[in-house]
């Protein structure tokens, strides 16, 4: 919750209050150490980095280094950088009306220096929230020096100022982030001449525009993200800029299933209930893709793949519930096929796999389902159901499910097992209580028996028959 800014409005009152100017890196370091000492988590919502990335990241901040995070897509690099905002003071004073948000005790532009000399303690003070001290730029090939650093403003020149006058400069993103954090996503995508423009900012902390060197004592932290292959192998980042970053930290995908599921739960915007075992299947599916020789691992398999999958099966459940007038919208294993239908385009396959993409996805999904059923239904004796579906002396029972078949219909189609408590045990293991949840649990049991080659399965036109 955001608090109200302090009521101080002049530099004199700010000085009388005992306020102390802290350089940006000192502010980040001291606030981080205070949070660690108090046992507070500086990185809320970051999963799987606790023993690897986070310690390196914290040491780099304590050292005051500019940082580049190296990792494949969807590893949480940008989210981690955005978390840096939480280490800034909630409110910081700036010279009211200053173009670069300068601190009242330390003006750096000619205009602010002149105002400070004229007004003294009456120099007006405004307050900037920490959310305004973080700027993010996606590096694209068309990014210009003017975007990042600045350029001569022709309007100011037309007003009569000379080209050499510092006040003719229209400042770019980096100077405007003075006393703040600049994040550049996909750094290697910047053209080399643009990368060169960052060298002085990161070392000498001044800027050069069209041959004019401006000695601005900029106080910025530069952080960036990059794909490891672009950064280290293709020569797409110039060596002097690479040398300017004090810390190069490798990120990775969540190392455990639980952490993968935690990311999906946190990031997915679900429009219907998605049982935990389905999220686990999606997590395992994603991890199987990351380990597959058929998938281009240089591109990676983003966490967004599983997130989009969860949102898709939730949408399928809501679609069914709406059309079939079900009282609740609950995703079931049958909805996993809808995810396969739309997620293939998010994966880059190896050369030579053309035409096999769908088969690869379906095979790895079946593997994920089998791994999940073993984890949750392992050791379960389902012989009585197998017998009912096979039939002793006549044609056995069949169970039909599908994208538009209701939970009530699935439950009603299940064979009566007499005094067997199999269905209740499955529901208990999968934490299924409502009819929608129980139908999904029973579907998973049927799929497990099919994958174990104990029953048959036929699918066509959005419907599946087990028997």
C-alpha positions as CSV (number, residue, x, y, z in Angstrom):
1,X,0.0,0.0,0.0
2,X,1.4,3.4,-1.0
3,X,1.8,6.0,1.7
4,X,1.5,9.7,1.3
5,X,4.6,11.6,0.4
6,X,6.3,13.9,3.0
7,X,4.9,17.4,3.3
8,X,8.3,19.1,2.9
9,X,8.3,21.5,-0.1
10,X,11.6,23.4,0.1
11,X,15.2,22.5,0.2
12,X,15.7,24.4,3.4
13,X,13.0,22.5,5.2
14,X,14.4,19.2,3.7
15,X,17.9,20.0,5.1
16,X,16.4,21.0,8.5
17,X,14.6,17.6,8.7
18,X,17.9,15.8,8.8
19,X,17.5,14.2,5.4
20,X,20.7,12.6,4.1
21,X,21.5,12.2,0.4
22,X,22.5,8.6,-0.3
23,X,23.9,7.6,-3.7
24,X,21.7,5.1,-5.5
25,X,24.0,2.1,-5.0
26,X,24.3,2.9,-1.3
27,X,20.5,3.2,-1.0
28,X,20.0,-0.2,-2.7
29,X,22.8,-1.8,-0.6
30,X,21.6,-0.5,2.7
31,X,17.9,-1.2,2.1
32,X,18.7,-4.8,0.9
33,X,20.9,-5.5,4.0
34,X,18.1,-4.1,6.3
35,X,15.5,-6.4,4.7
36,X,17.8,-9.4,5.0
37,X,18.6,-8.6,8.6
38,X,14.9,-8.3,9.4
39,X,14.1,-11.6,7.7
40,X,12.0,-10.0,5.0
41,X,12.0,-11.5,1.5
42,X,13.3,-8.8,-1.0
43,X,12.2,-10.9,-4.0
44,X,8.5,-11.8,-3.6
45,X,7.1,-14.0,-6.4
46,X,10.5,-15.4,-7.5
47,X,10.6,-19.2,-7.5
48,X,13.5,-21.6,-7.9
49,X,16.3,-19.1,-7.6
50,X,16.8,-19.2,-3.8
51,X,20.1,-21.2,-3.8
52,X,21.5,-20.2,-7.2
53,X,20.6,-16.8,-8.8
54,X,19.4,-14.8,-5.7
55,X,22.7,-15.1,-3.7
56,X,24.7,-13.9,-6.7
57,X,22.2,-11.1,-7.5
58,X,22.4,-9.9,-3.9
59,X,26.2,-9.9,-3.8
60,X,26.3,-7.9,-7.0
61,X,23.9,-5.3,-5.5
62,X,26.0,-5.1,-2.3
63,X,29.1,-4.6,-4.5
64,X,27.3,-1.9,-6.5
65,X,27.7,-3.5,-9.8
66,X,25.8,-3.1,-13.0
67,X,24.2,-6.5,-13.8
68,X,23.3,-8.6,-16.8
69,X,21.1,-11.6,-16.4
70,X,21.8,-14.4,-19.0
71,X,19.1,-17.0,-19.6
72,X,16.7,-18.5,-22.1
73,X,13.3,-17.0,-22.6
74,X,10.7,-17.3,-19.8
75,X,13.1,-17.8,-16.9
76,X,11.9,-14.8,-14.9
77,X,14.7,-12.4,-15.7
78,X,12.5,-9.4,-16.2
79,X,10.5,-10.2,-13.2
80,X,13.6,-10.3,-11.0
81,X,14.8,-6.9,-12.4
82,X,11.4,-5.4,-11.7
83,X,11.7,-6.6,-8.1
84,X,14.6,-4.1,-7.6
85,X,12.0,-1.4,-7.2
86,X,11.2,-2.8,-3.8
87,X,14.8,-1.9,-2.6
88,X,14.4,1.8,-3.3
89,X,13.1,4.3,-0.7
90,X,9.4,4.7,-1.1
91,X,9.7,8.4,-1.6
92,X,12.7,10.4,-2.7
93,X,13.0,14.2,-3.0
94,X,13.6,15.9,-6.4
95,X,14.0,19.4,-7.5
96,X,10.4,20.4,-8.5
97,X,10.3,20.9,-12.2
98,X,13.8,19.5,-13.0
99,X,14.0,17.5,-16.2
100,X,16.1,14.7,-14.8
101,X,14.7,14.4,-11.3
102,X,17.8,15.7,-9.6
103,X,18.2,15.6,-5.8
104,X,17.8,19.1,-4.2
105,X,21.2,18.7,-2.5
106,X,22.9,17.8,-5.8
107,X,21.7,19.5,-9.0
108,X,23.6,18.4,-12.1
109,X,22.0,20.2,-15.1
110,X,22.8,23.8,-16.0
111,X,19.2,24.9,-15.4
112,X,19.0,23.3,-12.0
113,X,22.4,24.6,-10.9
114,X,21.3,28.1,-11.9
115,X,17.9,27.7,-10.0
116,X,19.7,26.4,-6.9
117,X,22.1,29.3,-6.9
118,X,19.3,31.8,-7.3
119,X,16.8,30.3,-4.8
120,X,19.0,28.7,-2.2
121,X,16.9,27.2,0.6
122,X,13.7,28.2,-1.2
123,X,14.5,25.8,-4.1
124,X,11.2,23.9,-4.4
125,X,11.1,20.2,-3.6
126,X,8.7,17.5,-5.0
127,X,8.6,13.8,-4.1
128,X,9.0,10.9,-6.5
129,X,7.7,7.4,-5.7
130,X,10.0,4.5,-6.2
131,X,7.9,3.1,-9.0
132,X,8.9,6.2,-11.0
133,X,12.6,5.4,-10.5
134,X,12.6,2.3,-12.7
135,X,12.6,2.5,-16.5
136,X,12.5,-0.4,-18.8
137,X,13.4,-0.5,-22.5
138,X,13.1,-3.5,-24.9
139,X,16.1,-3.4,-27.1
140,X,15.1,-3.4,-30.8
141,X,17.2,-2.9,-33.9
142,X,15.6,0.4,-34.5
143,X,16.5,1.8,-31.1
144,X,18.4,5.0,-31.5
145,X,21.0,7.0,-29.6
146,X,18.4,9.7,-29.1
147,X,16.0,7.1,-27.4
148,X,18.6,6.1,-24.9
149,X,20.9,9.0,-24.5
150,X,19.4,12.1,-26.1
151,X,19.7,14.5,-29.1
152,X,19.9,18.1,-30.0
153,X,16.4,19.6,-29.8
154,X,15.8,21.6,-33.0
155,X,13.0,23.7,-31.4
156,X,15.4,24.9,-28.7
157,X,18.0,25.7,-31.3
158,X,15.4,27.7,-33.3
159,X,14.6,29.7,-30.2
160,X,18.1,31.2,-30.5
161,X,20.3,28.9,-28.4
162,X,23.6,27.7,-29.9
163,X,24.3,24.1,-30.7
164,X,26.9,23.9,-28.0
165,X,24.5,25.0,-25.3
166,X,23.8,22.1,-23.0
167,X,20.2,23.4,-22.6
168,X,19.5,22.5,-26.3
169,X,19.7,18.8,-25.4
170,X,16.6,16.7,-25.3
171,X,17.5,13.9,-22.9
172,X,16.9,10.2,-23.5
173,X,15.8,7.4,-21.3
174,X,19.1,6.9,-19.4
175,X,19.7,10.5,-18.2
176,X,16.0,10.8,-17.3
177,X,16.5,7.8,-15.1
178,X,19.0,9.7,-13.0
179,X,19.0,8.4,-9.4
180,X,17.1,5.3,-10.7
181,X,17.4,2.0,-12.4
182,X,17.5,1.5,-16.2
183,X,16.6,-2.1,-17.4
184,X,17.4,-3.0,-21.0
185,X,15.8,-6.3,-22.2
186,X,17.5,-8.3,-24.9
187,X,20.6,-6.2,-24.8
188,X,22.4,-7.9,-27.8
189,X,19.6,-6.7,-30.1
190,X,20.9,-3.2,-29.8
191,X,23.0,-2.1,-32.8
192,X,26.7,-1.8,-32.1
193,X,26.7,2.0,-32.4
194,X,24.0,2.2,-29.7
195,X,25.9,-0.1,-27.5
196,X,28.9,2.2,-27.8
197,X,26.7,5.1,-26.6
198,X,26.3,3.3,-23.3
199,X,30.0,3.0,-22.5
200,X,30.5,6.5,-21.0
201,X,27.3,6.2,-19.1
202,X,28.4,3.0,-17.4
203,X,32.0,4.0,-16.7
204,X,32.6,7.7,-16.6
205,X,28.9,8.5,-15.9
206,X,28.7,11.3,-18.5
207,X,27.0,11.4,-21.9
208,X,28.1,12.5,-25.3
209,X,25.6,13.8,-27.9
210,X,26.6,14.7,-31.5
211,X,30.2,15.4,-30.5
212,X,29.2,17.5,-27.4
213,X,30.4,16.0,-24.1
214,X,28.1,16.8,-21.2
215,X,29.6,16.3,-17.8
216,X,26.5,15.1,-16.0
217,X,27.2,13.3,-12.8
218,X,24.6,10.7,-13.5
219,X,23.7,8.2,-10.8
220,X,22.1,5.3,-12.5
221,X,22.2,1.5,-12.2
222,X,22.2,-0.3,-15.5
223,X,20.7,-3.8,-15.5
224,X,20.1,-5.9,-18.6
225,X,18.9,-9.3,-19.9
226,X,20.3,-11.4,-22.7
227,X,20.1,-14.8,-24.3
228,X,23.4,-16.6,-23.4
229,X,24.1,-17.6,-27.0
230,X,23.6,-14.0,-28.3
231,X,25.7,-12.7,-25.5
232,X,28.7,-15.0,-25.6
233,X,28.9,-16.7,-29.0
234,X,27.5,-14.6,-31.8
235,X,29.5,-11.5,-31.2
236,X,26.4,-9.4,-30.9
237,X,27.6,-7.6,-27.9
238,X,30.7,-5.5,-28.1
239,X,33.5,-6.5,-25.7
240,X,33.9,-3.1,-24.0
241,X,30.3,-3.0,-23.0
242,X,30.4,-6.6,-21.8
243,X,33.4,-5.6,-19.7
244,X,31.4,-2.7,-18.1
245,X,29.0,-5.1,-16.4
246,X,30.4,-6.0,-13.0
247,X,28.2,-9.1,-12.7
248,X,27.0,-11.6,-15.3
249,X,24.5,-14.0,-13.7
250,X,23.1,-17.1,-15.3
251,X,19.4,-17.8,-14.7
252,X,17.6,-21.1,-15.2
253,X,14.2,-22.7,-15.2
254,X,12.6,-23.9,-11.9
255,X,14.6,-26.9,-10.8
256,X,11.6,-28.8,-9.2
257,X,8.1,-29.7,-10.2
258,X,6.7,-27.9,-7.1
259,X,8.5,-24.6,-8.1
260,X,7.3,-25.0,-11.7
261,X,3.7,-25.4,-10.4
262,X,4.1,-22.4,-8.1
263,X,5.1,-20.2,-11.1
264,X,2.0,-21.4,-13.0
265,X,-0.3,-20.7,-10.0
266,X,1.2,-17.2,-9.5
267,X,1.2,-16.1,-13.1
268,X,-1.8,-17.8,-14.8
269,X,-5.1,-15.9,-15.0
270,X,-7.5,-18.8,-14.7
271,X,-11.1,-18.4,-15.6
272,X,-12.2,-21.7,-14.1
273,X,-11.0,-24.1,-11.5
274,X,-7.9,-26.1,-12.5
275,X,-7.1,-29.0,-10.1
276,X,-3.6,-29.3,-8.8
277,X,-2.8,-32.5,-10.7
278,X,-3.6,-30.9,-14.0
279,X,-1.1,-28.1,-13.2
280,X,1.4,-30.8,-12.3
281,X,0.8,-32.5,-15.7
282,X,1.4,-29.2,-17.5
283,X,4.6,-28.6,-15.4
284,X,5.9,-32.1,-16.2
285,X,4.9,-31.6,-19.9
286,X,7.0,-28.4,-20.0
287,X,10.0,-30.0,-18.4
288,X,9.8,-33.0,-20.8
289,X,9.9,-30.5,-23.7
290,X,13.0,-28.9,-22.2
291,X,14.7,-32.3,-22.1
292,X,13.6,-33.5,-25.5
293,X,16.2,-33.9,-28.3
294,X,13.4,-33.0,-30.8
295,X,13.1,-29.4,-29.3
296,X,15.6,-26.6,-30.0
297,X,16.9,-26.1,-26.5
298,X,18.9,-23.0,-27.5
299,X,15.6,-21.2,-27.8
300,X,14.3,-22.8,-24.5
301,X,10.8,-23.6,-23.4
302,X,9.4,-20.7,-21.6
303,X,7.5,-20.9,-18.3
304,X,4.8,-19.0,-20.3
305,X,4.2,-22.3,-22.2
306,X,2.8,-23.9,-19.1
307,X,1.0,-20.7,-18.0
308,X,-0.7,-20.4,-21.4
309,X,-1.6,-24.1,-21.1
310,X,-3.3,-23.6,-17.8
311,X,-5.2,-20.6,-19.0
312,X,-6.3,-22.6,-22.1
313,X,-7.7,-25.6,-20.2
314,X,-9.4,-23.3,-17.8
315,X,-11.0,-21.5,-20.8
316,X,-12.1,-24.9,-22.2
317,X,-13.8,-25.8,-18.9
318,X,-15.6,-22.5,-18.8
319,X,-16.7,-22.9,-22.4
320,X,-18.1,-26.4,-21.7
321,X,-19.8,-25.3,-18.5
322,X,-21.5,-22.4,-20.3
323,X,-22.7,-24.4,-23.3
324,X,-23.8,-27.4,-21.2
325,X,-25.3,-25.3,-18.3
326,X,-23.0,-27.0,-15.7
327,X,-23.2,-25.5,-12.2
328,X,-19.4,-25.3,-12.0
329,X,-16.5,-24.9,-14.4
330,X,-13.8,-27.4,-13.6
331,X,-11.0,-28.4,-16.0
332,X,-10.6,-32.2,-16.6
333,X,-7.9,-34.3,-18.3
334,X,-9.9,-34.2,-21.5
335,X,-9.2,-30.5,-21.7
336,X,-5.4,-31.1,-22.1
337,X,-5.9,-31.8,-25.8
338,X,-7.1,-28.2,-26.2
339,X,-3.8,-27.0,-24.9
340,X,-1.9,-29.1,-27.4
341,X,-4.0,-27.6,-30.2
342,X,-2.8,-24.0,-29.5
343,X,0.6,-24.3,-27.9
344,X,2.6,-25.9,-30.6
345,X,3.6,-22.5,-32.1
346,X,5.4,-21.6,-28.9
347,X,8.0,-24.3,-29.4
348,X,10.9,-24.3,-31.8
349,X,11.7,-27.8,-33.0
350,X,15.0,-29.1,-34.3
351,X,15.6,-29.2,-38.0
352,X,14.4,-32.6,-39.4
353,X,11.3,-32.8,-37.2
354,X,9.1,-31.1,-39.7
355,X,5.7,-32.8,-39.8
356,X,6.2,-34.6,-36.5
357,X,5.5,-31.7,-34.2
358,X,2.0,-32.8,-33.2
359,X,3.2,-36.4,-32.6
360,X,6.1,-35.1,-30.4
361,X,3.8,-32.9,-28.3
362,X,1.2,-35.7,-27.8
363,X,3.9,-38.2,-26.9
364,X,5.5,-35.9,-24.3
365,X,2.0,-35.0,-22.9
366,X,1.2,-38.7,-22.5
367,X,4.5,-39.1,-20.7
368,X,3.6,-36.2,-18.3
369,X,0.2,-37.8,-17.6
370,X,1.8,-41.2,-16.9
371,X,4.4,-39.6,-14.5
372,X,1.6,-37.7,-12.7
373,X,-0.7,-40.7,-12.3
374,X,2.2,-42.8,-11.0
375,X,2.9,-40.1,-8.4
376,X,-0.7,-39.8,-7.2
377,X,-2.4,-43.1,-8.1
378,X,0.5,-45.5,-7.8
379,X,-0.3,-48.7,-5.8
380,X,-4.0,-48.3,-6.4
381,X,-5.8,-51.6,-7.1
382,X,-8.2,-50.8,-10.0
383,X,-8.8,-54.5,-11.0
384,X,-12.5,-54.3,-10.3
385,X,-12.9,-51.4,-12.7
386,X,-10.8,-53.1,-15.4
387,X,-13.0,-56.2,-15.1
388,X,-16.1,-54.0,-15.4
389,X,-14.9,-52.3,-18.6
390,X,-13.7,-55.6,-20.2
391,X,-16.8,-57.6,-19.2
392,X,-16.7,-61.2,-17.9
393,X,-19.0,-63.0,-20.4
394,X,-20.4,-60.2,-22.5
395,X,-19.4,-56.8,-24.0
396,X,-18.0,-54.7,-21.2
397,X,-19.1,-51.2,-20.2
398,X,-17.8,-48.1,-21.9
399,X,-17.3,-44.5,-20.6
400,X,-17.5,-41.6,-22.9
401,X,-16.0,-38.2,-22.2
402,X,-15.2,-35.2,-24.3
403,X,-14.8,-31.5,-24.6
404,X,-18.6,-30.9,-24.4
405,X,-19.6,-33.9,-22.1
406,X,-20.6,-32.8,-18.7
407,X,-19.1,-34.0,-15.4
408,X,-22.5,-35.5,-14.4
409,X,-22.5,-37.5,-17.6
410,X,-19.0,-38.8,-17.0
411,X,-19.9,-39.9,-13.4
412,X,-23.1,-41.5,-14.6
413,X,-21.3,-43.5,-17.2
414,X,-18.8,-45.0,-14.8
415,X,-19.6,-48.7,-14.1
416,X,-21.2,-49.6,-10.8
417,X,-18.6,-51.4,-8.7
418,X,-20.7,-52.7,-5.9
419,X,-19.1,-52.3,-2.5
420,X,-15.8,-51.2,-3.9
421,X,-14.5,-47.9,-2.6
422,X,-12.2,-47.3,-5.6
423,X,-13.9,-44.2,-6.8
424,X,-13.8,-42.6,-3.3
425,X,-10.1,-43.5,-2.9
426,X,-9.2,-41.9,-6.2
427,X,-11.2,-38.8,-5.2
428,X,-9.4,-38.6,-1.9
429,X,-6.0,-39.0,-3.4
430,X,-6.7,-36.2,-5.9
431,X,-8.5,-34.0,-3.4
432,X,-11.7,-34.1,-5.5
433,X,-14.9,-33.1,-3.7
434,X,-17.4,-31.5,-6.1
435,X,-18.9,-33.4,-9.0
436,X,-16.7,-31.5,-11.5
437,X,-13.6,-32.4,-9.5
438,X,-14.7,-36.1,-9.1
439,X,-15.3,-36.4,-12.9
440,X,-11.8,-35.1,-13.6
441,X,-10.3,-37.5,-11.1
442,X,-12.1,-40.5,-12.6
443,X,-11.0,-39.4,-16.1
444,X,-7.4,-39.4,-14.9
445,X,-7.9,-42.9,-13.5
446,X,-9.2,-44.1,-16.9
447,X,-6.3,-42.5,-18.7
448,X,-3.9,-44.1,-16.3
449,X,-5.4,-47.5,-17.0
450,X,-5.2,-46.9,-20.8
451,X,-1.6,-45.8,-20.6
452,X,-0.9,-48.9,-18.6
453,X,-2.5,-50.9,-21.5
454,X,-5.2,-52.4,-19.3
455,X,-8.1,-50.8,-21.1
456,X,-8.7,-49.4,-24.6
457,X,-9.4,-45.9,-25.8
458,X,-10.8,-44.4,-29.0
459,X,-10.9,-40.7,-29.8
460,X,-12.7,-38.9,-32.6
461,X,-14.5,-35.6,-33.2
462,X,-13.7,-34.2,-29.7
463,X,-15.1,-37.3,-27.9
464,X,-13.2,-40.2,-26.2
465,X,-14.5,-43.6,-25.3
466,X,-12.7,-45.8,-22.7
467,X,-13.6,-49.5,-22.6
